[in-house]
Amino acid sequence: MSADSTRRAAAVLLVILGGAALWWAGSAAQASASANDAVVVTIAAAREHAAASDPRLKSASRFEQGGWIYVHLEGDPGTVGYQHGYLLAPEIEDGFAAVSAGMMHSTERDWEFFRKAAREMLWPKIDAEYQQELQGIVEGLRARTGSKLDVDDIVAFNAFEELPDYYVPWLNKRQKVANAPNLKSPGNCSAFVATGSWTKDGQIVMAHNNWTSYRNGERWRIVFDIAPKNGYRILMDGFPGVIASDDDFGINSDGLMVTETTITQFEGWDPNGKAEFVRARKALQYAGSIDEYAKIILDGNNGGYANDWLLGDRKTGEIAQLELGLKAHKLWRTKDGVLAGSNWARDPKVLKEDTPEFDPNNKESSPNARRARWEELLKENKGKIDVALAEKMLGDHEDTAQKKEEPNERTLCGHVDGSPRGVKEWEWQSYYPGGAVQGKATDARMAKEMRFVARMGHPCGGDFLAKPFLAAHPEFAWEEPYLRDMKAGPWTEFRSGQTSKE
């Protein structure tokens, strides 16, 4: 063999050996990565298996139906929290990511700001039993997934309605923050409660649809059946990881029926008050009458998530509206009438002192147009109102300003994503991806049996599709990691003590 041939053969051999070495190294690295992944999966499975045998989970359960996730929680506060965190761990992680992203985007504050507010301002005033429940959520979450979230994260998360839209604008104004974002309190929900000659059977009927961003709303799909050690049993809708309903539709075993709509353009905050999510949960758990509810929700009022509370007592047939500002509030009550809400204040003192920028005479605004539609619908159907009719009302698309049917920001079933106007009162820009994201209804007979009906998605039955929306509206591209399709499910009945087989 010539020298050239020898060199060529050696070169070929080196290439072959080098390729083999690279293949071995790559295979070894891949095998190592696969082995590491397998270890992680094995550890996670072992952790979940060990946690699943925890006696605290014995009385808890979970199933899915009609687009909703139903969970039964039972026991002392720590146990209820642990069950909540464990059963809804994937949904809590997912919901936290979407909600925290929205909070930081709108306020231009980092997450540590909210953790500090939760730790220093909110936590010290939270009742001991709800501190235990919140800590339990963290324990259950970590047992299931090994989550890094701690109690400061979970408290700030529970306050996602009040910290960014009430506390931050108050703080910006107080500190005279330069170039602060123009934050407005939200306008969430359309609702009514009726009784006496207004309903088909003379008993209470209550209905509510939740207005919020589709980013959050698509995740607002939990039905909580809670049997606490103390207080009344609760059946409510809610958000994973949050101890109150937060859009506030619920009933308790002593006959109280509760819902609300927020007060548009409310201003104010009391840093020495108690978090609204705590007061709302406590009132639903412990109030057996309208007066008791008002007393609890007023105690420590911090101005957060200011609402018109619509209440019913199935034992007496009485209904009430508590318009709860910070500087002013008023309670109306009747045993023969109807009370509705769509994010407008009506008490002159509340309007003057707590909502100075709101114009109750602007017929083209979302709150006032929906108020007009409630008045039309409820008067037209006096004496006929029942749950079946309530379901239809929640899906109504009549725009009273344009005097035509068109799903938009002015209809009871809101579709702001279809409106070039948006909702300036809430700083929802043109085509904002938000509106009515689900609906619920019940009556006195159903409440006695701890039952209500609920529909996930737009109450009208329409679907929201994220991909074509984002393609048409690149101004919302920041939401892409969190914005998902929101497809409407069927109207579905839920009751306390329900199992997946029923």
Residue pairs with C-beta under 8 A, 6 or more apart in sequence:
1 9
44 145
44 146
47 143
47 144
47 146
48 143
48 144
50 143
51 57
51 86
51 140
51 143
51 144
54 82
54 86
54 143
56 75
56 78
56 79
56 82
56 83
57 82
57 83
57 86
57 87
59 72
59 74
59 75
59 83
60 71
60 72
60 73
60 74
60 83
60 86
60 87
61 71
61 72
61 87
61 499
61 500
62 69
62 70
62 71
62 72
62 87
62 88
63 69
63 70
63 499
63 500
64 70
65 492
65 494
65 500
66 454
66 455
66 456
66 489
66 490
66 491
66 492
67 221
67 456
67 457
67 487
67 488
67 489
67 490
67 492
68 221
68 222
68 223
68 454
68 456
68 489
68 492
68 494
69 88
69 91
69 221
69 222
69 223
69 240
70 222
70 223
70 225
70 494
70 498
71 83
71 84
71 87
71 88
71 222
71 223
71 224
71 225
72 225
72 226
72 227
72 497
72 498
73 80
73 83
73 84
73 87
73 224
73 225
73 226
73 227
74 80
74 83
74 226
74 227
74 228
75 83
75 227
75 228
75 229
76 132
76 228
76 229
77 129
77 130
77 132
77 133
77 136
77 228
77 229
78 132
78 133
78 135
78 136
78 139
79 136
80 133
80 136
80 226
80 228
81 132
81 133
81 134
81 135
81 136
81 137
81 138
81 139
81 140
81 243
82 136
82 137
82 139
82 140
82 143
83 136
83 140
84 133
84 136
84 137
84 140
84 241
84 243
85 92
85 136
85 137
85 138
85 139
85 140
85 141
85 142
85 143
85 144
85 241
86 140
86 141
86 143
86 144
87 140
88 222
88 240
88 241
89 140
89 141
89 144
89 145
89 147
90 145
91 219
91 222
91 240
91 241
92 137
92 141
92 147
92 149
92 240
92 241
93 141
93 145
93 147
93 149
94 219
94 240
95 157
95 216
95 219
95 239
95 240
95 241
96 149
96 153
96 157
96 241
97 481
97 482
98 215
98 216
98 219
98 482
99 157
99 160
99 216
100 111
100 114
100 156
100 157
101 481
101 482
102 160
102 164
102 213
102 215
102 216
102 482
103 109
103 111
103 114
103 160
103 163
103 164
104 110
104 111
104 114
105 478
106 164
106 165
106 181
106 183
107 113
107 164
107 168
107 181
107 183
108 180
108 181
109 168
111 156
114 156
114 159
114 163
114 164
115 152
115 153
115 156
116 152
117 156
117 159
117 163
117 167
118 152
118 153
118 155
118 156
118 159
118 163
119 152
119 155
121 167
121 271
122 155
122 156
122 159
122 275
123 131
123 151
123 152
123 155
125 272
125 273
125 274
125 275
125 278
125 300
126 134
126 155
126 274
126 275
126 278
127 278
127 282
129 230
130 243
130 278
130 281
130 282
133 243
134 151
134 154
134 155
134 158
134 243
135 151
137 154
137 241
137 243
138 147
138 149
138 150
138 151
138 154
141 147
141 149
141 241
142 149
154 241
156 163
157 241
157 242
158 241
158 242
158 243
158 244
158 275
158 277
159 275
159 276
159 277
159 304
160 216
160 242
160 246
161 186
161 188
161 246
161 276
161 277
161 304
161 305
162 275
162 276
162 277
162 302
162 304
162 305
163 304
164 183
165 183
165 184
165 185
165 186
165 305
166 185
166 266
166 268
166 269
166 303
166 304
166 305
166 306
167 269
167 271
167 304
168 183
169 180
169 183
169 184
169 185
169 267
170 267
170 268
170 269
170 303
171 177
171 269
172 180
172 183
182 427
183 427
184 265
184 425
184 426
184 427
185 262
185 263
185 264
185 265
185 266
185 267
185 306
185 426
186 212
186 262
186 426
187 211
187 261
187 262
187 264
187 343
187 366
187 367
187 423
187 425
187 426
188 210
188 211
188 212
188 247
188 261
188 262
188 343
189 208
189 209
189 210
189 211
189 247
189 259
189 260
189 261
189 262
189 341
189 342
189 343
190 208
190 209
190 211
190 261
190 341
190 342
190 370
190 374
190 394
190 412
190 413
190 414
190 436
191 206
191 207
191 208
191 209
191 259
191 260
191 261
191 310
191 340
191 341
191 342
192 206
192 207
192 310
192 338
192 339
192 340
192 341
192 374
192 378
192 390
192 393
193 204
193 205
193 206
193 207
193 257
193 259
193 310
193 311
193 312
193 319
193 321
193 338
193 339
193 340
194 204
194 205
194 206
194 319
194 337
194 338
194 339
194 378
194 385
195 202
195 203
195 204
195 205
195 312
195 317
195 318
195 319
195 334
195 335
195 336
195 337
195 338
196 202
196 317
196 334
196 335
196 336
196 337
197 336
197 382
197 383
198 336
198 337
198 338
198 378
198 382
198 383
198 385
199 205
199 383
199 385
199 386
199 443
200 383
200 384
200 385
200 386
200 389
201 386
201 443
201 445
202 317
203 314
203 317
203 443
203 444
203 445
204 257
204 312
204 313
204 314
204 317
204 319
204 443
204 444
204 447
205 385
205 386
205 387
205 390
205 441
205 442
205 443
205 444
206 257
206 259
206 310
206 312
206 390
206 441
206 442
206 443
207 259
207 387
207 390
207 391
207 393
207 394
207 439
207 440
207 441
207 442
208 247
208 248
208 249
208 259
208 260
208 261
208 310
208 394
208 439
208 440
208 441
209 394
209 412
209 413
209 414
209 436
209 437
209 438
209 439
209 440
209 459
210 217
210 220
210 237
210 247
210 249
210 436
210 437
210 438
210 439
211 343
211 414
211 434
211 435
211 436
211 437
212 220
212 247
212 434
212 437
213 432
213 433
213 434
214 417
214 433
214 434
214 435
214 437
214 464
214 466
214 483
214 486
215 433
215 479
215 482
215 483
216 239
216 437
217 434
217 437
217 438
217 486
218 437
218 464
218 484
218 485
218 486
219 239
219 240
220 237
220 238
220 239
220 246
220 247
220 437
220 438
221 438
221 456
222 237
222 238
222 239
222 240
223 235
223 236
223 237
223 238
223 454
223 494
224 234
224 235
224 236
224 237
224 238
224 245
225 233
225 234
225 235
225 494
225 496
225 497
225 498
226 233
226 234
226 235
226 236
226 285
227 233
227 496
228 234
228 285
230 285
231 285
231 286
232 252
232 253
232 254
232 256
232 285
232 286
232 288
233 252
233 253
233 450
233 496
234 250
234 251
234 252
234 253
234 284
234 285
235 250
235 251
235 252
235 450
235 451
235 452
235 494
235 495
235 496
236 245
236 248
236 249
236 250
236 251
236 284
237 245
237 247
237 249
237 250
237 438
237 440
237 454
238 244
238 245
238 246
238 247
239 246
239 247
242 277
243 277
243 278
243 281
244 276
244 277
244 278
244 280
244 281
244 284
245 280
245 281
245 284
246 277
246 280
248 258
248 259
248 260
248 280
248 307
248 309
249 258
249 259
249 440
249 452
250 258
250 259
250 284
251 257
251 258
251 442
251 447
251 450
251 452
252 258
252 284
252 285
252 287
252 288
253 450
253 496
254 287
254 288
254 315
255 288
255 313
255 314
255 315
255 447
255 448
256 284
256 287
256 288
256 289
256 290
256 293
256 311
256 312
256 313
256 314
257 311
257 312
257 313
257 314
257 442
257 444
257 447
258 283
258 284
258 293
258 309
258 310
258 311
258 312
259 309
259 310
259 440
260 307
260 308
260 309
260 310
260 341
261 307
261 308
261 310
261 341
261 342
261 343
262 305
262 306
262 307
262 308
262 343
263 306
263 307
263 308
263 323
263 324
263 325
263 343
263 344
263 345
263 350
263 354
263 355
264 343
264 344
264 345
264 355
264 358
264 365
264 367
264 425
264 426
265 355
265 356
265 357
265 358
265 425
266 303
266 306
266 325
266 326
266 345
266 354
266 355
267 354
267 355
267 356
267 357
268 303
268 306
268 325
268 326
268 327
268 354
269 302
269 303
269 304
269 326
270 301
270 302
270 303
270 326
271 302
272 302
273 300
273 301
273 302
273 303
273 304
274 299
274 300
274 301
274 302
275 302
275 304
276 302
276 304
276 305
277 305
279 296
279 297
279 299
279 300
279 301
280 297
280 305
282 296
283 292
283 293
283 296
283 297
284 293
286 292
286 296
287 293
287 295
287 296
289 313
290 311
290 313
290 318
290 320
290 331
290 333
293 309
293 311
293 322
294 309
294 320
294 322
294 331
297 309
297 322
297 324
298 324
298 329
301 324
301 326
302 326
303 325
303 326
306 324
306 325
306 326
306 354
307 324
308 321
308 322
308 323
308 324
308 341
308 345
309 320
309 321
309 322
309 323
309 324
310 319
310 320
310 321
310 339
310 340
310 341
311 319
311 320
311 321
311 322
312 318
312 319
312 320
312 444
312 447
313 319
314 444
314 447
314 448
316 335
317 335
317 444
318 333
318 334
318 335
319 333
319 334
319 335
319 337
319 339
320 331
320 332
320 333
320 334
320 339
321 331
321 332
321 333
321 339
321 341
322 329
322 330
322 331
323 329
323 330
323 331
323 332
323 345
323 346
323 347
323 350
325 345
325 347
325 350
325 353
325 354
325 355
326 354
327 353
327 354
328 347
328 349
328 350
328 352
328 353
328 354
329 347
329 350
330 347
330 349
330 350
332 339
338 378
338 382
338 385
340 371
340 374
340 375
340 378
342 366
342 367
342 370
342 371
342 374
342 412
343 366
343 367
343 370
344 358
344 360
344 367
344 368
344 371
345 351
345 354
345 355
345 358
345 360
346 360
351 358
351 360
358 367
358 425
359 365
360 368
361 368
362 368
363 369
363 372
363 400
363 401
364 401
364 410
365 410
365 423
365 425
366 409
366 410
366 414
366 423
366 425
366 426
367 425
369 399
369 400
369 401
369 410
369 411
370 400
370 410
370 411
370 412
372 400
373 396
373 398
373 400
373 411
373 412
374 412
376 398
376 400
377 393
377 396
377 412
378 385
381 389
381 393
386 443
387 441
387 442
387 443
387 446
387 453
390 441
391 439
391 441
391 453
391 455
391 459
391 491
393 412
394 412
394 413
394 436
394 439
394 441
394 455
394 459
395 412
395 413
395 439
395 458
395 459
395 460
395 461
396 411
396 412
396 413
396 460
397 405
397 406
397 407
397 411
397 412
397 413
397 460
398 404
398 405
398 411
398 412
399 405
399 406
399 408
399 410
399 411
400 410
401 410
402 410
407 413
407 414
407 415
407 418
407 460
407 462
408 414
408 415
408 416
408 418
408 419
408 421
409 415
409 416
409 419
409 421
409 422
409 423
409 428
409 435
412 436
413 435
413 436
413 439
413 458
413 459
413 460
414 434
414 435
414 436
415 435
415 436
415 458
415 462
416 422
416 423
416 428
416 431
416 432
416 433
416 434
416 435
417 431
417 432
417 433
417 434
417 435
417 464
417 469
418 431
419 430
419 431
419 432
420 430
420 431
421 430
422 428
422 429
422 430
422 431
422 432
423 432
428 434
429 475
431 472
431 473
431 476
433 464
433 469
433 473
433 476
433 479
433 483
435 458
436 458
436 459
436 460
437 457
437 458
437 486
438 454
438 455
438 456
438 457
438 459
439 454
439 455
439 459
440 452
440 453
440 454
440 455
441 452
441 453
441 454
442 451
442 452
442 453
446 452
446 453
449 495
450 495
450 496
450 497
451 493
451 494
451 495
451 496
452 493
452 494
452 495
453 491
453 492
453 493
453 494
454 491
454 492
454 494
455 461
455 488
455 489
455 490
455 491
455 492
456 488
456 489
457 463
457 464
457 486
457 487
457 488
457 489
458 464
458 486
458 488
459 488
460 488
461 488
462 488
463 485
463 486
463 487
463 488
464 485
464 486
464 487
465 485
466 483
466 484
466 485
466 486
467 485
469 476
469 483
470 476
470 477
470 479
470 480
470 483
476 483
